[in-house]
Amino acid sequence: MNIKRVCVLAVGTELITGQIVNSNAAWLSQQLTELGAETCWHLTVADDRSEIFKALEQAVLYADLILVTGGLGPTSDDFTREVIADWIGQTLAFDPKSWEQLEQRAQLLNFKLSASQKQQCYFPQGSQVLTNPAGTANAFIYQHQETLLVALPGPPNEIQAIWQAHLDKRLAAHLPGKAQQTLYRWQCMGLPEADLGEIVEEVVRGSGFQTGYRAHFPYIEVKLWVPTGQSGDPWLPQLDKTLAPWTLLKDDQDLAELLLLALPADQPILFTDAASRGVLAQRLQPFLSPPDQRLRQLSLRTLYGGEKIPTPLLQGLELGLEILETGPWRVTLQTPQRAEARELSPRYPSELYTRNQRYLVEQALEIWLNWLR
């Protein structure tokens, strides 16, 4: 069978109430897109039998492949397997090998199996069980008429383990392979989304290329899909040139990560932040955990007001942020041999202080990076 259209059906009341984010749909869509799937639907329903059944009825009208996530566990609200069995018209059958796997796992982890654990070992007749290398609930796969259905547990680490163990190569055999389009992305600051959109559409007019936009403050992401095998000329180089005044990054680059990679590893480094109220620390922290061994001499001092700006380091590199009495921020870089400074004015009204913080911190990261290059 050939797979073109995919539906990821996520089951879980915690998803529709906003208690957790559906990261599984994003991860699975990324894997399928890389394998060449043309389109992908996302459906999300509560732990409700009738809602799951109706979602399956809707998904099968659209998709060649349905991936169901969640509801395969041992508790009373884990009845996805039962609804799927009803939907495909099959009874559930006990799988002794899945029970043996549970017993082995319980012995290894030193816990006692409860009677409810057995419900994880029932699967629709005619389905193929996919062992779960990272958890207790095995997945299963079933060919229902013209649609392939895969039922997966909910935890992301278990889905990813099952994908690597069973699904990646198997589904690749039914998908076109390499994605049929190459995605180019520009992370822009300084223009509203509507203005950027008008500029982009004018540049690529007549190309036939698909465009897209995503606002993730303080950036506007511009996206362009070019069919695989095409150079994109002349539109792609022209768009790259046109967006250059507002482009800070491309694709998945991150300014905080790039800055930390550019810092010297053979001297003390001090970040002094008397302006952003912790926003700078939040931007840097994900790339310092676990600690970067190259930067074991790095220190970050956040001043929330009233404290005296420390004197510069006698040896080493200091990167600083402060707010001047006249209102602008000042970005500084200082070493025993060199001093740089630049003022940045807030972009937004004073009542939007948080937006100004995030916007100006990104500008400061770019300025420091350019100074260090």
Phi, psi and omega per residue, in radians:
M1 nan 2.621 3.070
N2 -1.805 2.305 3.138
I3 -1.854 2.160 3.065
K4 -2.100 -0.776 -3.056
R5 -1.938 2.334 -3.053
V6 -2.190 2.530 2.994
C7 -2.185 2.201 3.012
V8 -1.720 1.950 -3.121
L9 -1.816 1.896 -3.101
A10 -1.702 2.256 -3.137
V11 -1.920 2.208 3.101
G12 2.824 2.085 3.100
T13 -1.057 -0.558 3.139
E14 -1.135 -0.365 3.116
L15 -1.409 -0.784 -3.079
I16 -1.348 -0.323 3.083
T17 -1.559 -0.082 3.119
G18 1.444 0.171 3.133
Q19 -1.130 -0.671 3.051
I20 -2.359 2.806 3.131
V21 -1.616 2.499 -3.119
N22 -1.394 1.325 3.129
S23 -1.269 -0.422 -3.136
N24 -1.076 -0.723 -3.120
A25 -1.094 -0.719 3.133
A26 -1.127 -0.780 -3.094
W27 -1.160 -0.801 -3.140
L28 -1.120 -0.701 3.127
S29 -1.085 -0.673 3.125
Q30 -1.111 -0.767 3.135
Q31 -1.100 -0.753 -3.093
L32 -1.215 -0.649 3.096
T33 -1.111 -0.703 3.117
E34 -1.142 -0.467 3.096
L35 -1.460 -0.135 3.052
G36 1.868 0.181 3.077
A37 -1.057 2.400 -3.070
E38 -1.331 -0.833 -3.111
T39 -2.461 2.788 -3.108
C40 -2.536 2.121 3.027
W41 -1.545 2.626 2.972
H42 -2.110 2.123 3.009
L43 -2.082 2.445 3.134
T44 -2.335 2.231 -3.137
V45 -2.336 2.831 3.127
A46 -1.342 3.015 3.033
D47 -1.305 1.293 -3.083
D48 -2.446 2.173 -3.024
R49 -1.023 -0.805 -3.091
S50 -1.183 -0.619 3.137
E51 -1.184 -0.700 3.112
I52 -1.122 -0.750 -3.130
F53 -1.090 -0.800 3.138
K54 -1.108 -0.638 3.121
A55 -1.152 -0.688 3.085
L56 -1.111 -0.709 3.113
E57 -1.085 -0.649 3.123
Q58 -1.283 -0.755 -3.076
A59 -1.100 -0.671 -3.057
V60 -1.203 -0.389 3.081
L61 -1.257 -0.333 -3.048
Y62 -1.920 -0.739 -2.821
A63 -1.801 2.567 2.939
D64 -1.466 -0.429 -3.126
L65 -2.380 2.234 3.068
I66 -2.007 2.160 3.051
L67 -1.890 1.991 3.132
V68 -1.765 2.242 3.141
T69 -2.071 2.380 3.041
G70 1.686 2.709 3.040
G71 1.456 0.407 3.120
L72 -1.896 0.156 -3.056
G73 -1.418 -2.876 -3.001
P74 -1.718 0.070 -3.035
T75 -1.714 3.041 -3.014
S76 -1.164 -0.400 3.137
D77 -1.626 0.166 3.109
D78 -1.768 1.459 -3.093
F79 -2.216 0.396 3.125
T80 -1.029 -0.728 -3.121
R81 -1.067 -0.648 -3.122
E82 -1.181 -0.743 3.139
V83 -1.152 -0.712 3.120
I84 -1.099 -0.736 3.118
A85 -1.057 -0.755 3.096
D86 -1.094 -0.721 -3.063
W87 -1.161 -0.681 -3.124
I88 -1.575 -0.062 3.086
G89 1.330 0.620 3.131
Q90 -2.156 2.709 3.027
T91 -1.561 2.833 3.094
L92 -1.549 2.436 3.134
A93 -2.181 2.481 -3.141
F94 -1.320 2.377 -3.134
D95 -1.922 1.809 -3.093
P96 -1.024 -0.610 -3.116
K97 -1.125 -0.626 3.098
S98 -1.151 -0.627 3.101
W99 -1.198 -0.714 3.083
E100 -1.056 -0.695 3.108
Q101 -1.087 -0.724 3.107
L102 -1.114 -0.734 3.136
E103 -1.096 -0.742 3.124
Q104 -1.123 -0.692 3.131
R105 -1.174 -0.710 3.115
A106 -1.092 -0.707 3.128
Q107 -1.167 -0.724 -3.123
L108 -1.139 -0.713 -3.083
L109 -1.655 0.043 3.048
N110 1.052 0.910 3.009
F111 -2.336 2.795 -3.069
K112 -1.722 2.302 3.124
L113 -1.298 2.411 3.047
S114 -1.701 2.899 -3.109
A115 -1.096 -0.587 -3.102
S116 -1.154 -0.350 -3.141
Q117 -1.096 -0.413 -3.076
K118 -1.140 -0.443 -3.105
Q119 -1.124 -0.340 3.093
Q120 -1.273 -0.143 -3.059
C121 -1.824 0.213 3.103
Y122 -1.847 2.377 -3.090
F123 -2.454 2.640 3.116
P124 -1.030 2.438 3.094
Q125 -0.963 2.353 3.109
G126 1.563 -0.071 3.124
S127 -1.534 2.801 3.077
Q128 -1.834 2.214 -3.131
V129 -1.414 2.363 3.082
L130 -1.960 1.977 -3.081
T131 -1.128 2.537 -3.104
N132 -1.751 1.866 -3.100
P133 -1.252 -0.219 -3.012
A134 -2.111 0.095 -3.095
G135 -2.834 -2.944 -3.043
T136 -1.707 -0.376 -3.073
A137 -1.681 1.929 3.082
N138 -1.247 2.678 3.064
A139 -1.620 3.057 3.026
F140 -2.646 2.793 -3.107
I141 -2.278 2.455 -3.072
Y142 -2.555 2.344 3.059
Q143 -1.585 1.916 -3.119
H144 -1.910 1.779 -3.083
Q145 0.950 -2.061 -3.103
E146 -1.630 0.050 -3.053
T147 -2.031 2.336 3.055
L148 -1.603 2.242 -3.141
L149 -2.017 2.291 3.071
V150 -2.143 2.167 3.104
A151 -1.834 2.183 -3.057
L152 -2.136 2.664 3.007
P153 -1.194 3.101 -3.061
G154 -1.561 -0.661 -3.054
P155 -1.039 2.263 -3.082
P156 -0.990 -0.705 -3.112
N157 -1.141 -0.545 3.122
E158 -1.290 -0.715 3.087
I159 -1.039 -0.785 -3.110
Q160 -1.152 -0.649 3.110
A161 -1.171 -0.733 3.116
I162 -1.155 -0.692 3.110
W163 -1.022 -0.861 -3.110
Q164 -1.146 -0.651 -3.070
A165 -1.361 -0.572 -2.957
H166 -2.267 -0.585 -2.872
L167 -1.752 -0.554 -3.017
D168 -0.959 -1.041 -3.095
K169 -1.229 -0.611 -3.098
R170 -1.142 -0.819 -3.126
L171 -1.274 -0.527 3.120
A172 -1.036 -0.511 -3.141
A173 -1.196 -0.332 -3.110
H174 -1.915 0.038 -3.138
L175 -1.985 2.776 -3.037
P176 -1.083 -0.265 -3.107
G177 1.761 -2.159 -3.116
K178 -1.056 2.441 3.131
A179 -0.935 2.470 -3.047
Q180 -1.389 -0.113 3.115
Q181 -2.385 2.598 3.040
T182 -1.784 2.283 -3.106
L183 -1.731 2.213 3.045
Y184 -1.945 2.413 -3.084
R185 -2.360 2.447 3.062
W186 -2.154 2.264 3.078
Q187 -1.719 1.932 -2.969
C188 -1.985 2.608 3.032
M189 -2.369 2.585 3.005
G190 1.934 -0.240 3.088
L191 -2.294 2.521 3.061
P192 -1.127 2.770 -3.103
E193 -1.021 -0.725 -3.110
A194 -1.109 -0.712 -3.138
D195 -1.160 -0.751 3.094
L196 -1.077 -0.708 -3.137
G197 -1.055 -0.723 3.119
E198 -1.111 -0.712 3.132
I199 -1.117 -0.823 -3.093
V200 -1.101 -0.828 -3.084
E201 -1.084 -0.599 3.108
E202 -1.176 -0.716 -3.111
V203 -1.148 -0.736 -3.014
V204 -1.654 0.133 3.138
R205 -0.946 2.263 3.121
G206 1.551 -0.097 -3.102
S207 -1.386 -0.511 -3.028
G208 1.416 -0.006 -3.125
F209 -1.329 2.559 3.081
Q210 -1.444 2.387 3.090
T211 -2.043 2.797 3.100
G212 -2.745 2.835 -3.080
Y213 -2.485 2.530 3.101
R214 -2.501 2.117 3.087
A215 -1.539 2.069 3.015
H216 -2.386 1.520 -2.947
F217 -0.845 2.390 0.133
P218 -1.567 0.253 -3.081
Y219 -1.794 2.696 2.846
I220 -2.016 2.086 3.127
E221 -1.569 2.179 3.044
V222 -1.751 2.271 -3.092
K223 -2.131 2.431 3.104
L224 -2.404 2.188 3.103
W225 -1.775 2.166 3.122
V226 -2.000 2.215 3.128
P227 -0.924 2.353 -3.131
T228 -1.014 2.332 -3.108
G229 1.727 -0.271 3.076
Q230 -1.666 2.529 -3.115
S231 -1.360 -0.376 -3.070
G232 1.511 -0.066 -3.138
D233 -1.223 2.520 -0.061
P234 -1.622 0.041 -2.966
W235 -1.242 -0.731 -3.079
L236 -1.117 -0.871 3.091
P237 -1.067 -0.637 -3.139
Q238 -1.186 -0.693 3.110
L239 -1.157 -0.702 3.103
D240 -1.032 -0.754 3.138
K241 -1.194 -0.732 -3.097
T242 -1.166 -0.656 -3.111
L243 -1.437 -0.155 -3.038
A244 -0.913 -0.705 -3.114
P245 -1.089 -0.369 -3.094
W246 -2.007 -0.057 -3.081
T247 -1.481 2.095 3.039
L248 -1.732 -0.572 -3.034
L249 -2.532 2.887 3.025
K250 -2.275 2.595 3.083
D251 0.950 -2.186 -3.046
D252 -1.763 0.316 3.120
Q253 -1.098 2.639 3.085
D254 -2.326 2.251 -3.071
L255 -1.077 -0.685 -3.129
A256 -1.098 -0.754 3.127
E257 -1.151 -0.763 -3.141
L258 -1.101 -0.681 3.132
L259 -1.126 -0.807 -3.127
L260 -1.104 -0.621 3.100
L261 -1.195 -0.461 -3.114
A262 -1.485 -0.212 -3.098
L263 -1.230 2.507 3.088
P264 -1.185 2.471 -3.094
A265 -1.695 -0.029 -3.019
D266 -1.907 0.344 -3.137
Q267 -2.670 2.787 3.083
P268 -1.137 2.506 3.135
I269 -2.268 2.288 3.137
L270 -2.236 2.155 2.941
F271 -1.675 2.191 3.078
T272 -2.047 2.001 -3.051
D273 -2.061 1.844 3.090
A274 -1.987 0.462 -3.069
A275 -2.339 -0.729 -2.914
S276 -1.571 -0.085 3.125
R277 0.982 0.742 3.036
G278 1.714 -0.161 -3.121
V279 -1.123 -0.692 3.108
L280 -1.064 -0.765 3.124
A281 -1.077 -0.697 3.114
Q282 -1.110 -0.620 3.138
R283 -1.242 -0.632 -3.077
L284 -1.444 -0.562 -2.966
Q285 -0.971 -0.762 -3.108
P286 -1.020 -0.423 -3.099
F287 -1.719 0.085 3.073
L288 -2.009 0.153 -3.116
S289 -2.276 1.989 -0.036
P290 -1.143 2.724 -3.042
P291 -0.951 2.367 3.074
D292 -1.295 2.022 -3.070
Q293 -1.098 -0.436 3.097
R294 -1.158 -0.491 -2.995
L295 -1.944 0.666 -3.110
R296 -1.193 -0.210 3.085
Q297 -1.701 0.217 -3.099
L298 -1.490 2.391 3.071
S299 -2.259 2.604 3.117
L300 -2.279 2.126 -3.141
R301 -2.051 2.047 3.122
T302 -1.824 2.143 -3.129
L303 -1.866 2.149 -3.067
Y304 -1.694 0.069 3.100
G305 2.244 2.380 3.078
G306 1.589 -0.397 -3.121
E307 -1.439 2.683 3.132
K308 -1.432 2.359 3.079
I309 -1.102 2.209 -3.098
P310 -1.164 2.688 3.065
T311 -1.180 2.624 -3.119
P312 -1.045 2.692 3.068
L313 -1.107 2.439 3.076
L314 -1.237 -0.621 3.100
Q315 -2.286 2.282 3.087
G316 2.092 -2.850 -3.015
L317 -2.152 2.288 3.065
E318 -2.134 2.245 3.075
L319 -1.978 2.158 -2.998
G320 -2.232 2.652 3.004
L321 -2.262 2.351 3.025
E322 -2.665 2.812 3.085
I323 -1.846 2.175 3.140
L324 -1.350 2.783 -3.140
E325 -1.063 -0.487 -3.140
T326 -1.416 -0.076 3.046
G327 2.027 -0.744 -3.098
P328 -1.176 2.822 2.966
W329 -1.495 2.649 2.997
R330 -2.101 2.223 3.105
V331 -1.823 2.261 -3.072
T332 -2.287 2.681 2.976
L333 -2.384 2.277 -3.083
Q334 -2.504 2.358 2.980
T335 -2.335 2.991 3.088
P336 -1.025 -0.410 -3.081
Q337 -1.884 -0.074 -2.941
R338 -2.663 2.537 3.061
A339 -2.485 2.306 3.096
E340 -2.277 2.559 3.095
A341 -2.643 2.562 3.104
R342 -2.663 2.476 3.119
E343 -1.714 2.488 3.104
L344 -2.212 2.258 -3.141
S345 -1.660 2.464 3.085
P346 -0.982 2.480 -3.124
R347 -1.597 -0.494 -3.004
Y348 -1.957 2.842 3.092
P349 -0.999 2.722 -3.036
S350 -1.030 -0.517 -3.132
E351 -1.247 -0.259 3.078
L352 -1.736 0.901 -3.025
Y353 -1.086 -0.682 -3.111
T354 -1.108 -0.700 3.098
R355 -1.108 -0.723 3.103
N356 -1.062 -0.727 3.132
Q357 -0.992 -0.901 -3.066
R358 -1.152 -0.690 -3.137
Y359 -1.151 -0.812 -3.075
L360 -1.262 -0.568 3.080
V361 -1.093 -0.728 3.096
E362 -1.079 -0.711 3.103
Q363 -1.114 -0.708 3.125
A364 -1.107 -0.726 3.109
L365 -1.039 -0.737 3.136
E366 -1.150 -0.730 -3.129
I367 -1.111 -0.826 3.106
W368 -1.018 -0.776 -3.116
L369 -1.065 -0.766 3.126
N370 -1.138 -0.651 3.095
W371 -1.126 -0.607 -3.075
L372 -1.432 -0.337 -3.095
R373 -1.358 nan nan
